[in-house]
């Protein structure tokens, strides 16, 4: 994790109508090589910084939330600029707006957040070479083994909110 990175860090879409600021370092950065991420990104992987929703400040116009299917069949809301259509983050069904998966490539300086882990590498493109210094998992991973203690503590604070969010959305379904 980029512990030396200074925050806040800003980013946004290509046309600069949707802008945001990360108020702190993310919980963890995933480089996901699953086929769903490949399809959704139109690339070989998706690089997402997981961060609490209240630590992302909207600076420009609000993004449009586009409901998109996922492998879990629970879906995700992808926040896109209504003008240039660039995706800036996702909210997955399990935590909704409480955790944003910010697209690292939309940061003004995406070099700030290299991946902490590569996941779903069993389906990575065969020509992608992973660095030996970065953990790589065939599928998902045990966060207790890989997340820093500070991120685990921040997640613990979120758990009651996530449980309440899930309970409210089960009643709506």
N, C-alpha and C positions, 0 to 999 in steps of 0.2 A: 504494500500500500504506500502511496506517496505521502508519507508522514511529514515531509519537509515542505509540502505545498502550503502556500499562504492562501487564506480564505478571507473574504469571499472571492469566488471565481464566477465570471459571467459567460453567458453563451446565448444562442438563439438560432433562428432559422436563417435561410439564405437571404431573404429580402429584408431582414432585420425588423419586421413588424412584431414578431413574437420574440421577446427577450426574457431572460431569467437570470437569477443569481443563486449560486449554491452558497449558503451561509456558513457551511462547515464542510469538512472532509466527508465523503460518503461513508456509509457503513462498510461497503465492499464493492469491488469492481469485477464483474463477470465478463469473460469473453466466451460467448455461447456459440457452439458450432453445430447446434441441432438443425435439422432440415427446415423446421418452422422459421427459425431466425434467418436462415439463409434465404428462404422465400420472401419473408417480410422485408428484409433489408436489401434484397437484390444483390447480395454480396456473399462472401464465404463465411461470415460470422456476424454477430451483433456484439458491440461493446457497450455495456450498460453499467452505470454507477448507481447502486442502490442507496437511496437517501430518504430520510423522513420527509414526508410531504411538506411539513411546516418549516423545513429548512431550505425550501426552494421558494424564492420570492419572484413573482411575476413582475417584470419591469415594463413590458410593452403590452400590446394587445393580447387578450387571452387566446389560447389555442383552441381549436375545435377538437372535441373528443370524439374519436371515431371508434365504434365498437367493432372489434376484429376477433375472429375465431382463434383458438389456441389448441394445442395438442391435448390439453387437459379437458377441453370442451367447456371450460368455465369462462373463456374469453378474456379479453383485455381491452382497455380503452387507450388508444394511441392518441396522444396530444399532437396535433398537426397545425401548422400555420394555415389559416384559411386562404391565404393568398398564394404562397409558393408551395404548399403541401408538404414541407419538410417535417418529419417526425422529430420532436424534441424530447419526449419521454413517454413512458407507458405506465398505466396503473393496472395491475393484475387483479383479478376477481377476489383473491384471498385477502388482500389488505386494502383494496380500493385506493383512495387518495392518500392514505396514511403513509404509503411508501411509493416513491416514484423511481422508476428505472430510467434515469437520464441517459440519453444517447451521448456518449463521450465525444463523438465526432462533431457535435453541435456546440461544444465549448469554444470560446474564442481561442483558447490555447489547449487543444486536446492532448498535448504531450504531458499535461499535468497528471493524467490518470491512466497509467498503464494497467493492464489487467492484473488482478491479484490471483486469479485462477482461470484456467481454461476448462470449460465444461462441455459435456456431450461430444467429446472428441472422437468417439466411435463413429460418428457420422461426419467428421470434418472432411473437407476436400483433401484428397491425397497429396496434393502439391503444397499444402500449407505445412510449414515446418514450425514446430513450437519450441520456444526457448527452454533449455534444460533447467534454467533457474526459476521457472514458473510452474506451480503445481498444475497438473492436467488430469482430469477425470474422464473415464469412458462415458459416464452419465453425470448424475448430480453428486453431491458431496455432503459430508457431515460438517455443518457450520461450526460446531464446537471444536473441531480439529483445526480449522483454517482461519476463522475470523479472529481478529485481535480482541483482547479482553474489553477494550473500550467499546467496540462495536457490539459485542455480546451484551454489555451492560445497557447500551442504548436500546437494543432490541427488547430486552426485558421490560423496559419502561413502556414500550409500544404494545406489548402483548395484551394487556387488558383492553386497550383501544381496538386492537385487531379482532379480539374475541367478540366485543360488542358490535363491531361493524359486521362481522360474519353472521352473528345472531340476528341482527336487524334485516340483513339481506336474505336470510333463510325464510323469515316470516313473509317477505315480499314475494318470494318465488312461488 
